[in-house]
Each structure stands twice: as C-alpha cells, then as structure tokens.
Amino acid sequence: MSRVERTNPDGVDYGWVMQTTFVVTILTGSPTVAALSVAYDLPTWAARVSFAVRVGAVIWILTAVAVFLYAKRTDAGDGGTPPEAAVDADD
C-alpha cells in the first residue's frame, strides 16, 4: 500500500483558509442576508436572488480577508504541529 502524501505548507495554509471561509460565510451570511432582506421590498424571485448575491458577495469577501489575516497572524490551520516539526519525521 502506498503512503499518503503529506505537506508542510510554509506560511498560510490556503486550504484551511478556503474551508473556514466557506463554513463561516454560510453560518453568518445566511442569517445576515435574511435579516437585511426584511428592510427591502423584493417582489420577484429575480430581485431576491440578486439581493442575496450582492449582499452575500460582500459578506464572503469580508470573511475571506478576515480569515486570511487570522491565519497569517496565528499560523492557524497547521493541524497543531509545531513550526519546527519536519514533514519526514515519521520515516
């Protein structure tokens, strides 16, 4: 059986950033869009979709920037390994 490939990304773990951005955007974006839509008259499905996409895009970009800055500042997403741990330490 072949070994599973392992990586040790230098700097920001972009996979973690993308996954976290997706989850946080869904969890915070849905209620935010719903709450903001109450203040607007959205008579058609096209108007509702357009509103959700416009507001959701702003929420997504703000979340992505915040998660990236958090990951860069705290070394988040590294799986809890110390920075000096070598990838091939299990050999």
C-alpha positions as CSV (number, residue, x, y, z in Angstrom):
1,M,0.0,0.0,0.0
2,S,1.4,3.4,-0.9
3,R,1.9,6.1,1.6
4,V,-0.4,9.1,1.9
5,E,1.3,12.3,0.7
6,R,2.0,14.9,3.4
7,T,2.8,18.5,3.1
8,N,4.1,21.2,5.3
9,P,3.0,24.5,3.9
10,D,5.2,27.5,4.5
11,G,3.2,30.4,5.7
12,V,-0.6,30.4,5.3
13,D,-2.5,27.1,4.8
14,Y,-4.8,28.2,2.0
15,G,-6.8,25.0,2.1
16,W,-7.7,25.8,5.7
17,V,-8.5,29.4,4.8
18,M,-10.9,28.3,2.0
19,Q,-12.7,25.7,4.1
20,T,-13.0,28.1,7.0
21,T,-14.2,30.9,4.8
22,F,-16.9,28.7,3.3
23,V,-18.2,27.5,6.7
24,V,-18.1,30.9,8.4
25,T,-19.8,32.6,5.4
26,I,-22.6,30.1,5.4
27,L,-23.1,30.3,9.1
28,T,-23.0,34.1,9.3
29,G,-24.1,35.1,5.8
30,S,-27.5,33.3,5.7
31,P,-28.9,35.0,8.8
32,T,-27.4,38.3,7.8
33,V,-28.9,38.2,4.3
34,A,-32.3,37.2,5.7
35,A,-32.2,39.9,8.3
36,L,-31.2,42.6,5.8
37,S,-33.8,41.5,3.3
38,V,-36.6,42.4,5.7
39,A,-35.9,46.1,5.1
40,Y,-36.3,45.8,1.3
41,D,-39.2,45.2,-1.0
42,L,-38.3,42.1,-3.0
43,P,-41.4,41.3,-5.1
44,T,-39.9,38.8,-7.5
45,W,-37.5,35.8,-7.3
46,A,-35.1,37.6,-9.5
47,A,-35.0,40.5,-7.1
48,R,-34.5,38.2,-4.1
49,V,-31.6,36.3,-5.9
50,S,-29.9,39.5,-7.0
51,F,-30.1,40.9,-3.4
52,A,-28.8,37.7,-1.9
53,V,-25.9,37.5,-4.4
54,R,-24.9,41.2,-3.9
55,V,-25.0,41.0,-0.1
56,G,-23.5,37.6,0.0
57,A,-20.6,38.6,-2.1
58,V,-19.7,41.4,0.3
59,I,-20.0,39.1,3.3
60,W,-17.9,36.5,1.6
61,I,-15.0,38.9,0.7
62,L,-15.0,40.4,4.2
63,T,-15.0,36.9,5.8
64,A,-12.2,35.7,3.4
65,V,-10.0,38.7,4.3
66,A,-10.6,38.3,8.0
67,V,-9.9,34.5,7.9
68,F,-6.7,35.0,5.9
69,L,-5.4,37.7,8.2
70,Y,-6.2,35.5,11.2
71,A,-4.4,32.5,9.6
72,K,-1.4,34.7,8.8
73,R,-1.1,36.1,12.2
74,T,-1.7,32.9,14.3
75,D,-0.4,30.1,12.0
76,A,-3.9,28.7,12.0
77,G,-4.7,25.5,10.0
78,D,-1.4,23.8,10.6
79,G,-3.1,20.9,12.5
80,G,-1.4,21.8,15.7
81,T,2.1,20.8,14.7
82,P,4.9,22.9,16.0
83,P,6.6,25.0,13.3
84,E,9.9,23.2,13.6
85,A,8.3,19.7,13.0
86,A,9.7,18.1,9.9
87,V,7.4,16.5,7.3
88,D,9.5,13.4,7.1
89,A,9.9,12.9,10.9
90,D,7.9,9.6,10.7
91,D,10.4,7.9,8.5
